[in-house]
Structures are given as structure tokens and as C-alpha cells.
């Protein structure tokens, strides 16, 4: 989307999407060692199909030049038979390799190698449905860095997919995915901190230091909202772990001892990094 200032056995497959796409390099790691040989054969094309899915899916056009990297790890644990279908039992991790990481330990799916993976909003299928859900989840977090609460439209897409999954014949795990959407979309403290950090960082890099400081103060306000509501929270902790070095360095260069002290209290997991920044002043 351009400048934020304008918008206030194991198998490894790497696929790079076209320029001006929502997703860039897609790393897919599949661990199928627990499957039988014939079951592994049925999934031979799955890795490439996952990459093609993220390339071909018609994501929201307003965010068409992000090229977000994706890291997908699918751990296959076994199969079950339902009528004429084979259901694959698995765990899956999807991450942008930075500050978003989503792990699902009860993912079940079917796969027909002759038809590939295509998302159809009118007909629920577990694998395309989950990938669409996960892609929108990543896009929601990314959109929040460009516009305050800009991820709302993507969270709604996720909620719609999860609701249809929850009432489908492949309902296992979808009630938890619905809860996750509620937790993430209502975590306004993290969402405030996410936007303020990225906006403040770009202001800082462009020499607009007073404006950047206002945004860094908003990061503190966002973290304080999280702390008052839930105390420590996993996704907020993940976000801070990814950016603690950059944030503490910029605050140190701005001479912001008070903000660094606030971070020691609000983000104790990274206390040593904030203390080191304080000692440098």
C-alpha cells in the first residue's frame, strides 16, 4: 500500500507471488511422516496447491501491494474415514515471520488432488475455508498498521468463514476460531499500539520526531489498555517481542526515559532490553 504516512519425511516448498500481491514469498513445510505411504501419495500436490491458493484468491483490492511473506507449517498426525472421504488430522501454524503467529492444534481437512484448492463462499470446504480464514487473519493485522482499526473488514471475513465452518459437517475447531476472532478484533489496545508503532516508526525515519513521539506515547496507551483489560496477553507479547529492539532504540535516541520506564512495567518480558536502553542515556 505504500507509505503509512499516506494512510494515518518433511517437504519444503517456496513459492513467490507476483508483484503487487497481498502475499509474497510463501514457505510451506509439511511433515507427513506419521502417514501411511498411500496417504502421503494422495497429498503429493498439496504443497503447491497451498501456494497457488494464496496467489489466486481474490483478496481485498484496497491492499493489493503488500507482498506479506507467509510461513505455513502443517503437521499431519493421522487420518479418519467418514463415508467415502479421508479426513486428515493435523496441526497447523501460519505466521508472517514477524509479529503475527497463529497455531491451530485441531485442524481437520479433506483433499482431492484432482480438484485442487479453490475458495467458494457458497460451499464450505475445510482446507480452502481455513486458508481463507488464516489469510484474512494475517491481512487484518497488516491493515491495522495502515489505518486505525483498518483490519475490521478482514476480521468480518474471518468471522463469516468461521461461522459457516462451525455449522458445517466439518465443525471441529471452528468454535475456537470464532473465539479467536472475537479476542483479536476486540483487543483495541493491541490494535492501537500496532498502528501507532508503525506510523511512529515511519515518522521517525522521515525526521518528524515530535510527531513520532506522539505516536510512541500512543503505543504506551495501547499497551496500558491491554494491561488493564487482561494483564499479559499472548498476541500483544508476540507483537512487542518482534519490535522491542526498534522501539527501545528510537525512544533512547529521543531521550525518552519515562516512556522506557513505562515499558519496563507494561512489558516485563523485555525488561532487560528497556533497561539497556535506559543505561545508554
C-alpha positions in Angstrom: 0.0 0.0 0.0 3.0 2.3 0.0 3.9 4.7 2.8 1.9 4.6 6.0 2.2 8.4 6.1 -0.3 8.4 3.3 -2.9 6.4 5.3 -2.5 7.8 9.0 9.5 -37.1 5.9 9.4 -33.2 5.6 8.8 -31.3 2.4 9.6 -27.6 1.9 8.0 -25.7 -0.9 8.8 -21.9 -1.5 6.5 -20.0 -3.9 6.9 -16.3 -4.7 3.8 -14.5 -5.9 3.6 -11.8 -8.5 4.4 -8.1 -7.8 1.5 -6.1 -6.3 0.1 -9.0 -4.4 -1.2 -9.3 -0.9 1.2 -12.2 -0.2 4.8 -12.5 -1.3 7.1 -15.5 -0.6 5.1 -18.5 0.7 7.1 -21.1 2.6 5.1 -24.3 3.1 6.5 -27.0 5.3 4.6 -30.3 5.5 5.5 -33.1 7.9 3.8 -36.2 6.7 6.0 -38.8 8.5 3.1 -40.2 10.5 1.0 -41.0 7.4 1.0 -44.3 5.5 2.6 -44.3 2.1 -0.7 -44.3 0.2 -1.9 -41.4 2.3 1.3 -39.4 1.5 0.8 -40.1 -2.2 -2.7 -38.6 -2.1 -1.2 -35.3 -0.7 1.7 -35.0 -3.2 0.3 -31.9 -4.8 -0.9 -30.2 -1.6 2.2 -28.0 -1.0 1.9 -26.4 -4.5 -1.9 -26.1 -4.2 -1.5 -24.1 -0.9 0.9 -21.7 -2.6 -1.4 -21.3 -5.6 -4.4 -20.7 -3.3 -2.8 -17.6 -1.8 -1.8 -16.3 -5.2 -5.1 -16.9 -6.9 -7.5 -16.0 -4.0 -9.3 -12.7 -4.7 -8.3 -10.8 -1.5 -9.4 -7.3 -0.8 -8.3 -5.0 -3.6 -7.5 -2.0 -1.4 -4.5 -3.9 0.0 -3.1 -5.2 -3.2 0.6 -4.4 -3.0 1.7 -5.7 0.4 3.6 -8.9 -0.6 3.4 -10.2 3.0 5.6 -13.3 3.5 3.8 -16.4 4.8 5.3 -19.3 6.7 3.0 -22.3 6.9 3.8 -25.5 8.8 1.4 -28.4 8.5 2.0 -31.4 10.8 -0.1 -34.4 9.8 -1.0 -36.7 12.6 -3.2 -39.3 11.1 -6.4 -39.9 9.2 -10.0 -40.9 9.8 -12.6 -42.2 7.4 -16.0 -40.6 7.0 -18.2 -42.3 4.4 -16.1 -42.3 1.2 -13.9 -39.5 2.4 -10.5 -39.5 4.1 -10.2 -36.8 6.7 -6.6 -35.7 7.6 -6.0 -34.8 11.2 -3.3 -32.2 11.8 -1.9 -29.2 13.5 -1.1 -26.1 11.5 1.0 -22.9 12.2 0.7 -19.8 10.0 2.9 -16.8 10.5 4.1 -13.7 8.7 7.5 -14.4 10.1 7.4 -11.3 12.3 4.6 -10.2 14.7 1.7 -12.5 13.8 1.7 -16.2 14.6 -1.4 -18.4 14.7 -1.2 -22.1 15.8 -4.2 -24.4 15.5 -3.9 -27.9 17.1 -7.2 -29.4 15.8 -7.3 -28.8 12.1 -9.1 -31.4 10.1 -9.4 -31.3 6.3 -10.1 -33.3 3.1 -8.2 -33.1 -0.1 -9.0 -34.1 -3.6 -5.8 -33.9 -5.8 -7.9 -33.7 -9.0 -9.8 -30.6 -8.0 -7.1 -28.6 -6.1 -7.9 -25.8 -3.6 -10.4 -23.1 -4.5 -12.4 -21.0 -2.1 -16.2 -20.9 -2.7 -18.1 -18.7 -0.3 -21.3 -20.6 -1.2 -20.0 -24.0 -0.3 -17.8 -24.7 2.7 -14.7 -26.9 2.3 -12.4 -27.3 5.3 -9.0 -26.7 3.7 -9.9 -23.7 1.4 -12.1 -22.3 4.2 -9.2 -22.5 6.7 -6.7 -20.9 4.4 -9.1 -18.1 3.5 -9.7 -17.6 7.3 -5.9 -17.6 8.0 -5.1 -15.2 5.1 -7.7 -12.7 6.2 -6.4 -13.0 9.8 -2.9 -12.0 8.6 -4.3 -9.2 6.4 -6.4 -7.9 9.4 -3.2 -7.4 11.4 -1.4 -5.8 8.5 -4.3 -3.4 7.6 -4.3 -2.2 11.2 -0.7 -0.8 10.6 -2.0 1.5 7.9 -5.3 2.7 9.3 -6.6 2.7 12.9 -8.7 -0.5 13.1 -8.3 -0.9 9.4 -8.5 -4.7 9.8 -12.2 -4.7 10.6 -13.3 -5.8 7.2 -10.9 -8.7 7.3 -12.0 -9.8 10.8 -15.5 -9.8 9.5 -14.5 -12.1 6.6 -12.8 -14.4 9.2 -16.0 -14.4 11.3 -18.2 -15.3 8.4 -15.9 -18.2 7.4 -15.7 -19.4 10.9 -19.4 -19.3 11.4 -20.0 -21.3 8.3 -17.3 -23.8 9.3 -19.0 -24.1 12.8 -22.3 -25.1 11.3 -20.8 -27.4 8.6 -20.2 -31.2 8.8 -16.5 -30.3 9.4 -17.2 -28.2 12.6 -14.3 -29.4 14.8 -12.2 -26.5 15.8 -14.3 -23.7 14.4 -15.9 -22.6 17.6 -12.4 -21.9 18.9 -11.6 -20.0 15.7 -14.7 -17.9 16.3 -13.5 -17.0 19.8 -10.1 -16.1 18.5 -11.6 -13.6 16.1 -13.6 -12.0 18.9 -10.5 -11.8 21.1 -8.3 -10.2 18.3 -10.9 -7.8 16.9 -11.8 -6.5 20.4 -8.2 -6.1 21.5 -8.3 -2.4 20.8 -5.2 -1.8 23.0 -3.0 -4.0 20.8 -4.6 -2.6 17.6 -3.9 0.9 18.8 -0.3 0.0 19.7 0.2 -1.7 16.3 -0.9 1.3 14.3 1.0 3.8 16.5 4.3 1.8 16.3 4.4 1.6 12.6 3.2 5.1 12.0 5.6 6.4 14.6 8.5 4.5 13.1 7.9 6.0 9.7 7.6 9.5 11.1 10.9 8.9 12.9 12.6 7.7 9.8 11.4 10.8 8.0 12.8 13.1 10.6 9.4 14.2 12.0 10.5 13.5 15.6 7.8 15.4 17.5 5.0 13.7 15.6 6.8 10.3 16.1 6.9 10.9 19.8 3.1 11.4 19.9 2.7 8.0 18.2 5.1 6.3 20.6 3.1 7.7 23.5 0.0 6.1 21.9 1.9 2.8 21.9 2.2 3.1 25.7 -1.5 4.0 25.9 -2.4 0.9 23.8 -0.3 -1.4 26.0 -1.9 0.2 29.1 -5.3 -0.7 27.7 -4.3 -4.3 27.2 -2.8 -4.5 30.7 -5.9 -3.1 32.4 -8.2 -5.5 30.5 -6.3 -8.8 30.5 -2.8 -8.3 32.0 -0.3 -10.2 29.9 -1.8 -11.3 26.6 -0.1 -13.7 24.1 -0.6 -11.7 20.8 0.4 -8.4 22.4 3.5 -10.1 23.8 4.3 -11.5 20.4 4.0 -8.1 18.8 6.2 -6.5 21.4 8.9 -9.2 21.2 9.1 -8.6 17.4 9.6 -4.8 17.8 11.2 -4.3 21.2 14.6 -3.6 19.7 13.4 -1.0 17.3 11.1 0.7 19.7 13.6 0.9 22.6 16.3 2.2 20.2 14.1 5.0 18.9 13.0 6.0 22.4 16.6 6.1 23.5 17.5 8.3 20.6 14.7 10.6 21.6 15.9 10.6 25.2 12.6 9.2 26.5 13.5 7.8 29.9 9.9 8.0 31.2 8.5 6.0 28.3 11.2 3.4 28.6 10.4 3.1 32.3 6.7 2.7 31.5 7.6 -0.1 29.1 9.5 -1.9 31.8 6.3 -2.1 33.8 4.0 -2.9 30.9 6.2 -5.3 29.0 8.3 -7.1 31.7 9.2 -9.9 29.4 11.6 -7.5 27.6 12.7 -5.6 30.7 16.4 -6.2 30.0 16.2 -4.6 26.6 14.5 -1.5 28.0 17.0 -1.3 30.9 19.9 -1.4 28.5 18.3 1.5 26.5 17.9 3.4 29.8 21.5 2.8 30.7 22.6 4.2 27.3 21.2 7.6 28.1 
